């Protein structure tokens, strides 16, 4: 399927292969680098599921998706996929998020070989007890590194406060204890269940004509390369994946919390829990966009709030607003470095509660629409960003390339519908305090 | 990508023409001296100026205007290379073809840039007092806050000890003692010095009509083309009498080991391309020897990396380790360097390092800021080569060149930020 997006002057080609793999190609003429990501709709949120071909649910240790990501790179012949990419002059990497595990490479030549290698190494599971044990040592150090990072602690603390069961409350990497329970058996079950091609995406962004060294039917040629690769492999039949993610009511787990670390200035976050909803196509993306506009209007650099917080010394030059929405629920996070954490929390809570009555004017709203348009166009300069935001949205059934069309239709009435999210029982805060206070 | 050198507004002007980006970026760069005396003032000034426009006196005013112009970007940045400072005033905006409401974004961008450079909000010979106090306080907090980022803090401590009376120890962010001495009036003098006495140049990158752009640039008026004697790279030869070792304890889980080496190769040295390859082989990439030896073979660190700071003739190795593994990790790094000095080198590793570097260089063309920065620095260093030339030089680097680079590298200072239970 070919789809043109005239507002952003981009084109997207998609095909779903016989084995269920969805392939997306986005040509970016003139770019030297190609960016390819092979991703599974499987991240740290899934810890309870029915393994492929079995009948009963099993529970797996926290952090297993991330652990599996590390282990994928090890090949049966003792080589490491990173080295094989490097041999081709390609940079490779991987990342695990709450709801996705992504393997990627980028480079300026040998792209076809790279795509084959990317598919091959992710589709060659090889796990041994010895190597899992060795990996436990490395991940142990990685987790310790995060434990010293105040920003990571802030995120974790806030999520634990917001959610009672939903696995956003756990660190993506798991814990030093939980990873000890990872073994060849449970890691293999995760792989067999979630790495089936029908649960995966391959996205390629770059100058396709230059990759294929032809101007004739280059995109079609690239699809053929991928199809041939997949045709040479046998996959079990496509089954529906049964996973059980605990959902919960809309009230926060804990209203407030804090911890001390060896830092000079407090880091504080106020969060809003977004309730569990049934979303239709593009809705998660649109909700995220609308909330971003609202929060930017409330806390952004052009708001009276921002100057007021500076005047009262509640923030240190910056305040950050994050909005996360997955296909089930989400959260808002307002955070800053602050010398007055208690006052900051009080102030932000008050502002958030005021959002239950929308005060946005038509003029302001239209200005933000312009800013969003410009900002999105700018973001299309970066091919890695295109691949990531595309994947990030497609896993929640949203097409980021449609965002500007949807934006045009957005009106002030749509913004009023956000009022329901801002209520006392949905708000929590968390603070990292300097240890000597 | 096409580079056009010309003269506009009385100064050297470069148009970098390419249609692959959806944005246009216009930059005016001022070159002047970077010193201990002015580093903090430069840092504060770069913070102040974007909020100090007479025409848009509040943050609300300027941000509303920028939002109205489709998220136009506007910034002032300041960073050093050795004893020279670059202050860059920039605007970037979406190509007008993506909007259909008739605004002349080129002219709007130049108008904003003109306000940013020439029309700060000055009263009675100084910046607005309230804004000054606010930004001074923010900078103060940012300097204090380096403590929160353990890696950055540890590197800063290393440089402070290693280059006590050298430019190496001067932080471009600034320091608290100097910050206390700044007021809204002497900061305004710093601003005037930059505009009046430094050497300006213009770079524009994107897809635009040359004549239209030149016509718009005229609205900025003339800049000063002062002839300055700028020291852009270090030629200092430092003798190391004894390796300094420093330990600081904090309540942390993972220790930070930072090793500071002196090198003999600066950014304009003939061996500079070889020094890039050396760094990539040694600890600059994921395939490097330090990763292999320290992380893979000995499981001592999750991260270990080397970075070359060529304008200062430094090489820094950073690692996150368990405090108890300090001596062992340090000795492995030293042993690895000695292998290089003795010419125990792997041609396969060199090939990988070169490929990785070459890819990085080719990719510069995919990022507007990277193109400008590469182009600008090369001109500043007088090496006047483009990406292709540098790639050729990298291809020609030999194992003997790597050995020669290694032989000029000597350990000067080691800094360990240890956990509190460390008893070394």
Interface residues (C-beta under 8 A of the other chain):
Chain A: X7 X8 X9 X28 X29 X30 X31 X32 X33 X82 X83 X86 X87 X89 X90 X91 X106 X107 X108 X109 X134 X137 X138 X141 X142 X144 X145 X147 X148 X150 X261 X262 X263 X264 X265 X267 X300 X301 X302 X303 X304 X306 X307 X310 X311 X313 X316 X317 X337 X339 X367 X368 X370 X371 X372 X373 X374 X375 X377 X378 X380 X381 X382 X383 X435
Chain B: X18 X19 X20 X21 X22 X23 X58 X59 X60 X63 X64 X66 X67 X68 X69 X70 X71 X72 X73 X92 X93 X94 X98 X99 X134 X135 X137 X138 X141 X142 X144 X145 X147 X148 X150 X250 X251 X252 X253 X254 X285 X286 X287 X295 X299 X301 X302 X303 X320 X322 X352 X355 X356 X358 X359 X362 X363 X365 X366 X367 X368
